[in-house]
Amino acid sequence: MFASSKLKSMQTHSLPLSEREREVLGLISKGFSTSEISSYLSISKQTVETHRKNMLRKTGASSIIPIVRIALINGIIQ
């Protein structure tokens, strides 16, 4: 469950995420499910999943966990 080399080499304070992706990531880090995020943000479940996939693609991570970890450590999300 290690981050890919792309994620490791990325400057941690500059995760290439949109504001909405950061918002979704923050809710994921708090344990919200896709359905709960969808309802809370008034977006479809598919849109939540698209944001999740885009975060993985942009960072090169194989799971959302390393992205959450880096974002928490660096104060990108709370």
Buried (B, 14 or more C-beta within 10 A) or exposed (E): EEBBEEBEEBEEEEBEBEEBBBBBBBBBBEEBEBEEBBEEBEBEEEBBBBBBEBBBEBBBBEEBBBBBBBBBEEEBBE
